[in-house]
Amino acid sequence: MVGRQVTGKRFGVLEMARVGQVAAERARGFGMRIHYHNRRRLPSAVEKGAVHDSLDGLRSVSDVLSLHRPASPRNDGIINARTLALLPDRVIVVNTARGALIDEDALVRALRSGKLFAAGLDVFRTEPGGNPLLASLPNVFLLPHIGSATEETRDAIGFRALDCLDAFLPRVSRQTAWPDCRTAARITAAIRRLP
């Protein structure tokens, strides 16, 4: 029942887009030093003193590594045995992004060996249900993909979706009054590309 104090520790953010920036802001409240990796460096006003590192550099300076990358073939298993070995000993890994980012077998081995102090996971490769091996470890905190489950957050998600539809649908209505399957597919694809 002994944890690790985070004050003064290094908070690594893998992909500091909108959600990663919010996570960094929370970590600043605990007096943590922020390091991040993006494909492109952010403007200094957005960085707010955070240090932009290479991907391997971020892994070597993170006491807590928080994942915020999207799922893609390029990012599949980006946290694996090799990358876990690059982390400092007794690091904490947090994944609230996508389960596909982590090789869960490698994560289990690192947690069992003591290489990692702990993991906080809101997403898993297999959903629903997660990985029973992770659930059996005392140094893993699991949530069933409910990290955003507050009334305010869910309302904000719904209103953002409506705003996106409002921004997009006037253009669609000019194209056709009765969307056919091809138009519906284009609408769906366009909505998925919206920020």
PEWONOR-V311415 format. One record per pair of residues at least 6 apart in sequence whose ideal C-beta (glycine too) atoms are under 7 Angstrom apart, sorted by the first residue. I is the first residue (numbers start at 1). J is the second residue. D is the distance in Angstrom with one decimal. If there is no record, write none. Layout:
BEGIN
{{I J D} {I J D}}
END
This chain:
BEGIN
{{4 92 6.9} {4 117 5.9} {6 30 5.0} {6 32 5.8} {6 64 6.4} {7 30 5.7} {7 31 4.5} {8 31 5.8} {9 32 5.5} {9 63 3.9} {9 64 6.3} {10 32 6.8} {10 33 5.0} {10 35 5.7} {10 61 5.3} {10 62 5.7} {10 63 4.7} {11 24 6.7} {11 27 3.9} {11 32 4.1} {11 33 6.9} {11 34 5.4} {11 64 5.1} {11 66 6.7} {12 35 5.0} {12 58 4.9} {12 61 6.6} {12 62 2.8} {12 64 6.7} {12 65 4.4} {12 66 6.7} {13 20 4.6} {13 23 6.1} {13 24 5.3} {13 34 6.6} {13 36 4.1} {13 66 5.4} {13 68 6.4} {14 37 5.7} {14 58 6.5} {14 65 6.6} {14 66 7.0} {14 67 5.0} {14 68 6.2} {14 69 5.6} {15 38 6.1} {15 68 4.3} {15 69 4.3} {16 24 6.2} {16 36 4.0} {16 38 5.6} {16 42 6.4} {17 68 6.6} {19 68 5.2} {20 36 6.8} {20 68 3.8} {21 46 6.8} {23 66 5.2} {23 68 6.7} {24 34 4.8} {24 36 6.9} {24 50 6.2} {27 34 6.2} {28 34 6.5} {34 50 3.8} {35 50 6.6} {35 51 4.7} {35 53 5.2} {35 58 5.6} {35 61 5.2} {35 62 6.4} {36 50 5.3} {36 52 6.2} {36 58 6.9} {37 53 5.5} {37 54 6.8} {37 55 5.1} {37 58 4.2} {41 52 4.5} {53 61 6.4} {56 86 6.0} {59 83 5.8} {59 86 4.2} {59 87 5.4} {60 86 5.7} {60 88 7.0} {62 87 6.5} {62 91 6.1} {63 88 6.5} {63 91 5.9} {64 91 6.9} {64 92 4.6} {64 94 6.6} {65 87 6.6} {65 91 6.1} {65 93 5.1} {65 94 7.0} {66 94 4.6} {67 79 6.9} {67 94 6.8} {67 95 4.5} {67 97 4.8} {67 101 5.3} {68 97 5.0} {69 75 4.9} {69 78 6.7} {69 97 5.7} {69 101 5.8} {70 98 6.6} {71 98 3.8} {71 100 4.5} {71 101 7.0} {75 101 5.8} {76 100 5.1} {77 103 4.6} {78 101 5.4} {79 93 6.9} {79 101 5.8} {79 102 4.5} {79 103 6.6} {80 103 4.1} {80 106 5.1} {81 103 6.7} {81 106 4.1} {84 106 5.7} {84 110 4.6} {84 115 6.6} {89 115 6.2} {90 117 4.2} {91 116 5.8} {91 117 6.4} {92 117 5.4} {92 118 4.9} {92 120 7.0} {93 116 6.0} {93 119 4.7} {94 120 4.4} {95 101 6.1} {95 102 5.8} {95 121 5.2} {95 122 6.8} {95 123 5.8} {96 122 4.4} {96 123 6.5} {96 147 4.9} {97 123 6.5} {98 123 5.6} {99 123 4.3} {99 124 4.2} {99 125 4.4} {99 127 6.4} {100 125 6.2} {104 125 5.7} {104 131 4.9} {104 134 6.5} {107 119 6.3} {108 133 4.8} {108 134 6.3} {110 116 4.5} {111 119 6.1} {111 137 5.4} {111 139 5.6} {111 140 6.4} {117 139 6.7} {118 139 4.4} {118 140 6.8} {119 140 4.9} {120 141 4.6} {121 134 6.7} {121 140 6.7} {121 142 5.5} {122 143 4.5} {122 145 5.7} {122 147 4.1} {123 145 5.7} {124 130 4.0} {124 131 5.8} {125 131 6.9} {127 145 6.0} {128 144 6.6} {130 142 6.2} {134 140 5.1} {134 142 6.6} {135 142 6.1} {148 154 7.0} {164 191 5.9} {164 194 4.7} {168 190 5.9} {168 191 6.6} {172 179 6.6} {172 183 6.8} {172 187 5.9} {175 183 6.7} {176 183 5.9} {179 187 6.7}}
END
